[in-house]
Amino acid sequence: MQERKIYSHRVWMDGKLQPATVSFSGPSITAIQFEKAADAEDFADAVIMPGVIDAHVHINEPGRTEWEGFETATQAAAAGGSTTIIDMPLNASPVTTTHEAFVEKLESSKGKMNVNVGFYAGLVPGNSGQLEALIQDGVVGVKCFLTHSGIDEFPNVTEKDLDEAMPIIAKYKLPLLAHCELYDEEVACGFGENPTSYRHYLASRPKQWENDAVDLMIRKCREHNCPVHIVHVASAEALGKIAAAKKEGLPITAETCTQYIFFNAEDIPDANCIYKCAPPIRERANNDQLKQALQDGTLDFIATDHSPAPPDIKEMETGNLKKAWGGIAGIQFLLTASWTALKDMMTLEAFIPLVTSKPAAFLKAHRKGAIAVENDADFVIWYPEAPQIVKEQDIFFRYKISPYLAQSLSATVVETIVNGATVYQMQSIKTKNKGQWLLKK
């Protein structure tokens, strides 16, 4: 297989941007020179860095493939510079809560992986006996909900379910990922009478729900010494709790999502369901604290929680936020929108680990997230200073309904290389099905 050499003044290696030529042949990096090789392709001042890792997406295949599917989701990931994504166990049908369902999930992804794909197992009431088989199958973690997931076949767990499952998960040192919202009854805030009002939707899912759920997961983490990962942190009030748990030495990690740092509740129009997700996008002052927490390490990395749905299920015509599916289509914008949101408060050097080495460390994906000889040849080549306005024809996921449409982003992806092959280049897919399963055998 022919060796390829790429050079830039700004290659991300060893914690800094520096001039280097990176050589790769097939799926692996073969050599690194800290100068321009005579036969290298010169990308000048574009940034060459490890491919972005999105540790939280919903692809919805099999069973709800009309919502998305591996083919379109992984093309969109590649178009955004992501070379590895981890698929959640729900929104597909069957949900990934048994060995048989996992086998079906693997089969459904064959021939459709344009980036690398890993998988989480699902924890639901009564399936803790299935977890060891799923862990042997190679899942990279286990996901649960503490509130209704939106999918009836993926019910939320109780404290009793956690007590059953966490010793099993802890034995294998895998993370238990938790959707942290905890509530007994609807908040009396007038949302029923104002179903198109974003302000009322926000009031219907208060920060307290998140805070209480984070408290529960910290307590359970302490009891069982089971690694816990708090997904999509949206409440800034939970940050102090997470920071204290880390200081205590508990095996706890946390992420936030691009939408929680890019958008603010004050700017969201009523009757526009593309912004609906759970937990909801909160106010600017809250979101500024989330950004700060990415800078100080309280939050470990950024993901997208890509959760698309067809226009009718998203209530695009009615604008009814109460009925609309709660999820944001954003798999393509992890790199460019997150950098746009953070560039005024952190350096590129501080930002890059949040989408590369830190999610790689969380997943224990040792050959990913860093440019080094023998690591996987997964790269994104991009310009952090090349503005773009997102147009419908630029979007590769199935439905072009996304809050990122028409947004002005500060960065542009030039090329995405997966296992040594150019998958995306200059607004088109060049090669298909170059991704591999990321299984933790």
C-alpha positions in Angstrom: 0.0 0.0 0.0 1.4 3.4 -1.0 2.6 5.6 1.8 1.2 9.1 2.1 3.0 12.0 3.7 1.2 15.2 4.9 2.9 18.3 6.2 1.8 21.5 8.0 3.3 24.2 10.1 0.6 23.3 12.7 0.5 19.6 13.5 -0.9 18.7 16.9 1.6 16.5 18.7 2.9 16.2 22.2 0.5 18.9 23.5 1.5 21.6 21.0 1.1 22.7 17.4 4.4 22.3 15.5 5.8 21.8 12.0 5.9 18.1 11.1 5.5 15.6 8.3 3.3 12.6 9.2 3.6 9.5 7.1 1.0 6.7 7.1 0.4 3.6 5.1 -2.9 1.7 5.4 -4.5 2.2 8.8 -1.4 3.1 10.8 1.0 6.0 11.2 4.4 4.9 10.1 6.8 7.8 10.7 7.0 11.4 11.9 9.6 14.0 10.9 9.8 17.4 12.5 10.4 19.1 9.2 8.9 19.1 5.7 9.8 15.9 3.8 10.6 16.5 0.1 7.7 14.4 -1.1 5.1 15.5 1.4 1.8 17.2 0.6 2.0 20.7 2.0 -1.1 21.9 3.9 0.8 25.2 4.9 -0.9 26.6 8.0 -4.0 24.2 8.1 -4.2 22.4 11.4 -3.5 18.6 11.2 -4.6 16.8 14.3 -6.1 13.4 15.4 -9.6 12.8 14.2 -12.3 14.1 16.4 -14.0 11.6 18.7 -17.8 12.0 19.4 -18.5 9.8 22.4 -22.3 10.4 22.4 -24.5 9.9 19.3 -27.9 8.3 18.5 -27.8 6.7 15.1 -31.3 4.9 15.3 -30.4 1.9 13.2 -31.8 -0.8 13.1 -35.5 -0.2 13.5 -35.8 3.6 13.3 -33.5 4.0 10.3 -35.9 6.5 8.7 -34.8 8.8 11.5 -31.1 8.5 10.6 -29.0 5.4 10.0 -25.3 4.5 9.9 -24.8 5.6 6.2 -25.8 9.2 6.7 -24.7 9.7 10.3 -21.2 8.5 9.6 -20.9 10.6 6.4 -22.0 13.7 8.4 -19.4 12.8 11.2 -16.7 12.6 8.6 -17.8 15.9 7.0 -17.3 17.5 10.5 -13.9 16.0 11.1 -15.0 13.2 13.4 -13.4 9.9 12.7 -14.8 7.9 15.6 -18.3 8.0 17.1 -20.0 5.9 19.9 -23.6 4.9 19.4 -26.1 5.0 22.2 -28.2 1.9 22.9 -31.6 3.6 22.5 -33.6 5.1 19.6 -32.8 2.0 17.6 -35.3 -0.8 17.7 -34.6 -3.2 19.3 -32.7 -1.2 22.0 -29.3 -2.6 22.8 -30.1 -4.3 26.1 -29.4 -8.0 25.2 -26.7 -9.9 23.3 -29.1 -10.7 20.5 -30.0 -7.0 20.0 -26.3 -6.2 20.0 -25.6 -8.7 17.2 -28.5 -7.2 15.2 -27.0 -3.7 15.8 -23.6 -4.9 14.5 -25.2 -6.5 11.4 -27.1 -3.3 10.6 -23.9 -1.3 10.6 -22.0 -3.5 8.1 -21.1 -1.8 4.9 -22.2 1.6 6.2 -19.4 2.8 8.4 -17.7 5.8 6.9 -16.0 6.5 10.3 -15.1 4.1 13.2 -18.1 3.1 15.4 -18.2 1.9 19.0 -21.3 1.0 21.0 -22.7 1.4 24.5 -25.0 -1.2 26.1 -28.2 -0.2 27.8 -29.2 -0.7 31.4 -32.9 -0.9 32.0 -34.9 -2.4 34.8 -34.4 -6.2 34.9 -31.6 -6.6 32.4 -28.5 -6.5 34.8 -28.2 -10.3 34.0 -27.5 -9.4 30.4 -24.7 -7.0 31.1 -21.8 -9.5 31.3 -22.7 -10.9 27.8 -22.8 -7.4 26.4 -19.5 -6.5 28.0 -18.0 -9.7 26.5 -19.4 -8.5 23.1 -17.2 -5.4 23.3 -19.3 -2.5 24.4 -17.3 0.5 25.7 -19.7 1.5 28.4 -23.3 1.1 29.8 -25.9 3.8 29.5 -29.0 4.4 31.7 -31.7 7.0 32.1 -32.9 8.3 35.5 -36.0 9.8 33.9 -38.2 8.7 30.9 -36.0 8.3 27.9 -38.6 9.3 25.3 -38.6 5.6 24.1 -41.0 3.4 26.0 -38.9 0.2 25.4 -35.9 1.9 27.2 -37.4 2.7 30.7 -35.5 4.5 33.3 -33.8 2.8 36.2 -34.4 3.1 39.9 -31.8 3.1 42.7 -32.5 -0.6 43.2 -31.6 -1.2 39.5 -28.3 0.7 40.0 -27.4 -1.3 43.1 -27.9 -4.5 41.0 -25.9 -3.4 38.0 -23.1 -1.2 39.3 -21.1 -4.0 40.9 -21.1 -5.9 37.6 -20.0 -2.8 35.6 -17.4 -1.9 38.3 -15.8 -5.4 38.0 -15.0 -4.7 34.3 -13.9 -1.1 35.0 -16.3 0.2 32.4 -18.2 3.5 32.8 -21.9 3.7 33.6 -23.2 6.7 31.7 -26.2 8.4 33.2 -28.8 10.8 31.8 -29.2 12.9 34.9 -32.7 14.3 35.4 -34.7 13.1 38.4 -38.3 14.0 39.0 -41.6 12.7 40.3 -44.1 15.0 38.8 -44.5 17.7 36.2 -43.5 21.2 37.2 -46.5 23.6 37.4 -45.2 26.3 35.1 -47.9 26.7 32.5 -46.2 24.7 29.8 -49.4 22.8 29.0 -51.1 26.1 28.2 -48.1 27.5 26.3 -46.7 24.5 24.4 -44.9 26.6 21.8 -43.1 28.8 24.4 -39.4 28.0 24.8 -39.4 29.9 28.1 -42.1 27.6 29.4 -40.3 24.5 28.1 -37.1 25.6 29.9 -39.1 26.1 33.2 -40.6 22.6 32.8 -37.2 20.9 33.2 -35.5 22.9 36.0 -31.8 22.6 37.0 -32.9 21.0 40.2 -33.8 17.8 38.3 -30.2 17.6 37.0 -28.6 18.5 40.4 -30.6 15.9 42.3 -29.7 13.2 39.7 -26.0 14.1 39.8 -26.2 13.8 43.7 -27.6 10.3 43.3 -25.0 9.2 40.8 -22.1 10.5 43.0 -23.5 8.7 46.0 -23.8 5.4 44.0 -20.3 5.9 42.6 -19.0 6.2 46.1 -20.9 3.1 47.3 -19.9 0.8 44.5 -16.6 2.3 43.3 -18.1 2.0 39.8 -16.9 4.5 37.2 -19.7 7.0 36.5 -20.0 9.4 33.6 -22.5 12.2 33.6 -23.6 12.8 30.1 -24.7 16.2 28.6 -24.3 18.4 31.7 -26.5 21.5 31.2 -27.0 22.8 34.8 -24.0 24.9 36.0 -25.3 24.2 39.5 -24.1 20.6 39.2 -20.5 21.6 38.4 -19.5 22.2 42.0 -20.8 18.7 42.9 -18.8 17.1 40.1 -15.7 19.0 41.0 -15.9 18.0 44.6 -16.5 14.3 43.7 -13.3 14.4 41.5 -11.4 16.0 44.3 -12.5 13.2 46.6 -10.9 10.8 44.2 -14.1 9.2 42.9 -14.0 7.6 39.4 -16.3 10.2 37.9 -16.2 12.0 34.5 -18.6 14.4 32.8 -19.3 15.9 29.4 -21.2 18.7 28.0 -22.5 19.1 24.4 -21.9 21.7 21.7 -25.5 23.0 21.9 -25.1 24.0 25.5 -22.1 26.2 24.8 -23.1 27.5 21.3 -26.7 28.5 21.9 -28.4 30.4 24.7 -32.0 30.3 25.9 -32.4 34.1 25.5 -31.9 33.8 21.8 -34.1 30.8 21.1 -37.4 31.7 19.3 -40.7 30.3 20.3 -42.4 27.6 18.2 -39.0 26.4 16.7 -38.5 22.8 17.8 -35.0 22.3 16.3 -33.7 23.7 19.6 -35.6 21.2 21.8 -33.4 18.8 23.7 -33.3 17.4 27.2 -31.9 18.7 29.5 -32.8 22.0 27.7 -30.4 24.7 26.5 -30.2 27.1 29.4 -29.4 30.8 29.9 -26.2 32.5 28.8 -24.9 33.1 32.3 -25.3 29.3 33.0 -23.7 28.4 29.8 -20.7 30.6 30.4 -20.0 28.6 33.5 -20.1 25.4 31.4 -17.4 26.9 29.2 -15.3 27.7 32.2 -15.7 24.2 33.5 -14.3 22.8 30.2 -11.3 25.1 30.8 -10.7 24.1 34.4 -11.2 20.3 33.8 -14.5 19.9 35.8 -16.0 18.8 32.5 -13.8 16.3 30.6 -14.8 16.7 27.0 -17.5 17.8 24.5 -19.9 15.5 22.6 -22.9 16.2 20.4 -25.7 13.9 21.7 -26.8 13.8 18.0 -30.5 12.8 18.2 -32.3 13.6 14.9 -35.9 12.9 14.0 -38.1 13.3 10.9 -39.9 16.7 10.5 -43.3 15.5 11.6 -41.9 13.9 14.8 -40.0 17.1 15.4 -43.3 19.1 15.1 -41.7 21.4 12.5 -45.1 22.6 11.3 -46.9 23.1 14.6 -44.0 24.3 16.7 -45.4 22.4 19.6 -42.5 21.9 22.0 -44.5 19.8 24.3 -45.1 17.1 21.6 -41.8 17.4 19.7 -39.1 14.9 19.9 -36.3 16.2 22.2 -33.0 15.9 20.4 -30.7 18.0 18.3 -29.1 17.1 15.0 -25.5 18.1 15.3 -23.1 15.3 14.6 -21.4 17.3 11.9 -20.6 20.3 14.0 -18.8 19.1 17.1 -15.4 20.5 16.0 -16.4 23.7 14.1 -19.3 24.9 16.4 -17.5 24.0 19.6 -14.4 25.9 18.5 -16.6 28.9 17.5 -18.2 28.9 20.9 -14.9 28.6 22.8 -12.3 30.5 20.7 -12.7 33.8 22.6 -11.9 32.2 25.9 -9.4 29.5 25.3 -6.4 28.7 23.0 -6.5 26.1 20.3 -3.9 24.2 22.4 -6.4 24.0 25.3 -9.4 23.2 23.0 -8.0 20.4 20.9 -7.8 17.8 23.7 -11.5 18.3 24.5 -12.4 16.6 21.2 -9.5 14.2 20.8 -7.2 12.9 23.6 -9.7 13.4 26.4 -12.6 11.4 24.9 -10.0 8.8 23.7 -8.8 8.5 27.3 -12.4 8.1 28.5 -13.0 5.3 26.0 -9.5 3.8 26.7 -9.0 3.9 22.9 -5.2 3.8 23.2 -4.4 4.1 19.5 -6.7 7.1 18.9 -6.6 10.7 20.0 -2.9 11.4 19.5 -0.5 11.5 16.5 2.2 9.0 17.2 4.0 6.2 15.3 1.8 3.0 15.3 -1.3 4.9 16.3 -4.4 4.8 13.9 -4.1 7.0 10.9 -7.3 9.0 11.7 -6.9 12.7 11.0 -8.8 15.9 10.4 -7.2 18.8 8.4 -9.0 22.0 9.1 -8.7 25.8 9.3 -9.7 27.3 12.7 -9.8 30.8 11.1 -11.8 30.1 7.9 -15.4 31.3 8.5 -18.4 29.6 6.9 -22.1 30.0 7.0 -23.8 26.5 7.2 -26.0 25.9 4.1 -28.5 23.1 3.6 -26.4 21.5 0.8 -23.4 21.3 3.2 -25.3 19.0 5.7 -24.8 15.3 5.3 -27.1 13.9 8.0 -30.5 12.6 6.8 -32.8 15.5 7.6 -31.5 19.0 7.1 -33.3 20.3 10.2 -30.8 21.6 12.7 -30.2 24.7 14.8 -26.7 24.9 13.1 -28.3 25.6 9.7 -27.6 29.3 8.7 -25.2 29.7 11.6 -21.9 31.5 11.1 -19.0 29.2 12.2 -15.4 30.3 12.6 -13.8 27.2 11.2 -13.9 24.9 8.1 -12.9 21.2 7.7 -10.8 20.5 4.6 -10.2 16.8 4.8 -11.0 13.9 7.0 -8.9 10.7 6.9 -10.2 7.5 8.5 -7.8 4.5 8.8 -5.5 6.1 6.3 -8.2 6.8 3.6 -9.6 10.2 2.6 -13.3 9.9 3.4 -14.3 13.6 3.2 -12.6 16.3 1.2 -13.8 19.8 0.2 -17.6 19.2 0.7 -17.8 15.7 -0.8 -17.5 12.1 0.3 -14.5 10.6 -1.5 -14.4 7.0 -0.2 -17.0 5.0 1.7 -17.0 2.3 4.4 -13.5 2.9 5.7 -14.6 2.8 9.3 -14.1 -0.1 11.7 -15.8 -1.3 14.8 -14.3 -0.1 18.0 -15.0 -3.1 20.2 -13.5 -3.5 23.7 -12.7 -7.2 23.7 
